[in-house]
């Protein structure tokens, strides 16, 4: 490939629980944005979670003693901490203003991916948005309806670097990772460990168009990509705990 286009999908309404997200996206992708062969639709996790009803009002959450104790340690609302714990299998690190957990999906991340930004109107009700229950399944369902590859992404911190970047948490119809081991480089040297994180690279590129504040562009059409690797879900990007030297 020598040219890739990243095109924000305009005109999407604020997504609510129960909305037919595939229908909303299909209507928005018209004219020049009508899907072509090789196009990939990249979606912010938030609109998928909202459509799937993953919004929780904090007033409905009763924190456990563990959540109260941990909330005092990390300086977070114990109700929010209770939600984080309910979505996690273990706490990896905790300190004031930092709570890193292993999500039930295998992702090691801050706050179990639970977000309170851009999740609800300013009506005085405190809400939090959880990740989709199964992002790969969500991507597969949307991909089947839209008849195109779909990538669901979220903002993610890195262990060795400051800031956040987009990563793939759900994928269907494309390879989330490409195994190039056994191929040769331009000088004929056999590649031993090269496995590009295709889904994450695509997620990071699309997040440049989406933005992470008030841009209101949660869907990006990526045009011009080519690949020959087999389809793999985003769960394939998660390093097994036995191979993770930093977990």
C-alpha positions as CSV (number, residue, x, y, z in Angstrom):
1,X,0.0,0.0,0.0
2,X,1.2,3.5,-0.7
3,X,-1.8,5.6,0.3
4,X,-4.2,5.2,3.2
5,X,-7.1,7.6,3.9
6,X,-8.7,8.2,7.3
7,X,-12.2,9.6,6.9
8,X,-14.4,10.6,9.9
9,X,-18.0,9.4,9.5
10,X,-20.2,12.4,10.0
11,X,-23.7,12.8,11.2
12,X,-23.9,10.2,13.9
13,X,-26.4,11.0,16.7
14,X,-25.6,10.6,20.3
15,X,-25.9,6.8,20.8
16,X,-28.2,5.5,23.5
17,X,-28.8,2.1,25.1
18,X,-30.7,-0.2,22.7
19,X,-29.9,1.8,19.5
20,X,-29.3,-0.2,16.4
21,X,-25.7,0.9,15.9
22,X,-25.2,-0.9,12.6
23,X,-28.2,0.9,11.2
24,X,-27.0,4.3,12.4
25,X,-23.6,3.7,10.9
26,X,-25.0,2.4,7.6
27,X,-27.1,5.5,7.2
28,X,-24.1,7.7,7.9
29,X,-21.8,6.0,5.4
30,X,-23.3,7.2,2.1
31,X,-22.0,8.9,-1.0
32,X,-18.2,9.0,-0.9
33,X,-18.2,7.0,2.4
34,X,-20.2,4.1,1.0
35,X,-18.0,1.1,1.9
36,X,-15.7,-0.3,-0.7
37,X,-13.7,-3.5,-0.8
38,X,-10.8,-3.2,1.6
39,X,-12.4,-0.5,3.8
40,X,-12.2,-0.9,7.5
41,X,-14.6,0.8,10.0
42,X,-12.9,1.8,13.2
43,X,-15.3,2.6,16.2
44,X,-14.7,4.2,19.5
45,X,-15.5,1.8,22.3
46,X,-17.9,4.3,23.9
47,X,-20.5,4.1,21.2
48,X,-20.5,0.3,21.2
49,X,-20.8,0.2,25.0
50,X,-23.6,2.8,25.0
51,X,-25.6,0.9,22.4
52,X,-25.1,-2.3,24.4
53,X,-26.4,-0.6,27.6
54,X,-23.1,-0.7,29.5
55,X,-23.9,2.6,31.3
56,X,-24.2,2.4,35.1
57,X,-25.6,5.1,37.4
58,X,-23.3,5.3,40.4
59,X,-26.2,5.9,42.7
60,X,-27.2,2.2,42.1
61,X,-23.8,0.9,43.2
62,X,-23.2,-0.3,46.8
63,X,-19.5,-0.4,47.5
64,X,-18.0,-3.4,49.3
65,X,-15.7,-3.0,52.2
66,X,-12.8,-3.8,49.9
67,X,-13.9,-1.0,47.5
68,X,-14.2,1.5,50.4
69,X,-10.7,0.6,51.6
70,X,-9.2,0.7,48.1
71,X,-11.1,3.9,47.2
72,X,-9.5,5.7,50.2
73,X,-6.1,4.5,49.1
74,X,-6.4,5.6,45.5
75,X,-8.5,8.7,46.2
76,X,-11.4,7.5,44.0
77,X,-15.2,7.2,44.6
78,X,-15.7,3.8,46.3
79,X,-18.7,3.2,44.0
80,X,-16.5,3.6,41.0
81,X,-13.9,1.3,42.6
82,X,-16.6,-1.3,43.1
83,X,-17.4,-1.2,39.4
84,X,-13.7,-1.5,38.6
85,X,-13.3,-4.5,40.9
86,X,-16.4,-6.1,39.4
87,X,-14.9,-5.9,35.9
88,X,-11.5,-7.2,37.1
89,X,-9.8,-10.4,38.1
90,X,-7.1,-8.8,40.2
91,X,-5.5,-5.5,41.2
92,X,-2.0,-5.1,39.6
93,X,-0.9,-1.7,41.1
94,X,-2.6,0.8,43.3
95,X,-1.5,4.2,44.6
96,X,-3.1,7.6,45.0
97,X,-4.9,8.5,41.7
98,X,-3.7,5.2,40.1
99,X,-5.5,1.9,39.9
100,X,-4.2,-0.7,37.4
101,X,-6.1,-3.9,37.1
102,X,-6.2,-7.0,35.0
103,X,-9.6,-6.8,33.3
104,X,-11.7,-10.0,33.0
105,X,-10.9,-9.8,29.2
106,X,-7.2,-10.1,29.9
107,X,-6.3,-6.5,29.4
108,X,-4.0,-4.9,32.0
109,X,-5.3,-1.3,32.2
110,X,-6.2,1.6,34.3
111,X,-9.6,1.6,36.0
112,X,-10.8,-1.5,34.0
113,X,-11.4,0.8,31.1
114,X,-14.3,2.4,32.9
115,X,-14.8,5.9,31.8
116,X,-16.8,8.9,32.9
117,X,-15.9,11.4,30.1
118,X,-18.2,12.0,27.2
119,X,-20.7,9.4,28.5
120,X,-23.8,11.2,29.5
121,X,-25.7,14.6,29.3
122,X,-25.1,17.1,32.1
123,X,-28.2,16.2,34.0
124,X,-26.6,15.9,37.4
125,X,-26.6,12.1,37.4
126,X,-23.2,10.5,37.9
127,X,-22.6,7.7,35.4
128,X,-19.8,5.4,34.3
129,X,-19.4,3.4,31.1
130,X,-18.0,-0.1,31.1
131,X,-16.3,-1.9,28.2
132,X,-18.4,-4.1,26.0
133,X,-18.8,-7.6,27.6
134,X,-17.1,-9.2,24.6
135,X,-15.6,-6.6,22.2
136,X,-14.6,-9.2,19.6
137,X,-18.1,-10.6,19.5
138,X,-19.4,-7.0,19.2
139,X,-17.1,-6.3,16.3
140,X,-18.2,-9.6,14.6
141,X,-21.9,-8.8,15.0
142,X,-21.4,-5.3,13.5
143,X,-19.1,-6.7,10.7
144,X,-21.7,-9.2,9.7
145,X,-24.5,-6.5,9.5
146,X,-22.3,-3.9,7.7
147,X,-20.5,-6.5,5.5
148,X,-17.1,-5.0,6.2
149,X,-14.2,-5.4,8.7
150,X,-14.8,-3.6,12.0
151,X,-12.3,-2.6,14.7
152,X,-13.3,-1.4,18.1
153,X,-10.7,0.7,19.9
154,X,-10.1,2.4,23.2
155,X,-7.5,4.8,24.7
156,X,-4.7,3.1,26.5
157,X,-1.7,4.0,28.5
158,X,1.7,2.3,28.0
159,X,4.0,0.8,30.7
160,X,7.1,2.5,29.5
161,X,5.8,5.8,28.0
162,X,3.6,8.7,29.0
163,X,0.3,9.5,27.4
164,X,-2.4,7.4,25.8
165,X,-2.9,6.0,22.3
166,X,-5.6,4.0,20.6
167,X,-5.5,0.2,20.8
168,X,-7.7,-2.5,19.4
169,X,-10.0,-4.2,21.9
170,X,-12.3,-5.9,19.4
171,X,-11.7,-6.9,15.8
172,X,-13.5,-8.8,13.0
173,X,-12.8,-9.3,9.4
174,X,-9.1,-8.3,9.6
175,X,-5.9,-9.6,11.3
176,X,-5.3,-7.9,14.7
177,X,-1.7,-9.2,14.5
178,X,0.4,-10.4,11.6
179,X,2.9,-13.1,12.1
180,X,5.9,-12.4,9.8
181,X,8.3,-14.9,11.4
182,X,10.0,-17.0,8.8
183,X,9.8,-14.3,6.2
184,X,12.9,-12.5,5.1
185,X,13.9,-8.8,5.3
186,X,15.2,-6.8,2.3
187,X,18.7,-8.4,2.8
188,X,17.4,-11.9,3.0
189,X,17.7,-12.2,6.8
190,X,15.0,-14.5,8.2
191,X,12.7,-12.7,10.6
192,X,12.7,-14.3,14.1
193,X,10.2,-12.3,16.2
194,X,8.5,-9.8,13.9
195,X,4.8,-9.7,14.5
196,X,3.3,-6.2,13.7
197,X,0.3,-5.3,15.8
198,X,-1.8,-4.4,12.8
199,X,-5.0,-3.7,14.9
200,X,-3.2,-1.4,17.3
201,X,-1.4,0.4,14.5
202,X,-4.7,1.0,12.8
203,X,-6.3,2.0,16.1
204,X,-3.6,4.6,16.8
205,X,-4.0,6.1,13.3
206,X,-7.8,6.3,13.6
207,X,-7.6,7.9,17.0
208,X,-5.8,10.8,15.5
209,X,-9.0,11.6,13.6
210,X,-11.4,10.7,16.4
211,X,-9.7,12.8,19.0
212,X,-10.1,12.2,22.7
213,X,-12.0,15.3,23.9
214,X,-15.1,17.0,22.3
215,X,-14.5,16.2,18.7
216,X,-17.6,13.9,18.5
217,X,-16.1,11.7,15.7
218,X,-16.4,8.2,17.1
219,X,-16.3,6.4,13.7
220,X,-13.6,6.5,11.2
221,X,-13.5,4.8,7.8
222,X,-10.0,3.6,6.8
223,X,-9.5,3.3,3.0
224,X,-6.6,1.9,1.1
225,X,-5.4,-0.9,3.4
226,X,-4.3,-4.2,2.0
227,X,-3.3,-7.4,3.8
228,X,-2.9,-11.1,3.2
229,X,-2.7,-12.4,6.7
230,X,-5.5,-14.5,8.2
231,X,-8.3,-12.9,10.2
232,X,-7.6,-12.8,14.0
233,X,-9.6,-11.2,16.8
234,X,-8.2,-8.5,19.0
235,X,-7.9,-11.0,21.9
236,X,-4.9,-12.4,20.0
237,X,-3.0,-9.2,20.9
238,X,-3.0,-10.0,24.6
239,X,0.2,-11.5,25.8
240,X,-0.3,-14.6,27.9
241,X,0.5,-14.1,31.6
242,X,3.2,-16.7,31.4
243,X,5.0,-14.7,28.8
244,X,4.4,-11.3,30.4
245,X,7.5,-10.3,32.4
246,X,5.9,-7.1,33.7
247,X,2.6,-8.3,35.0
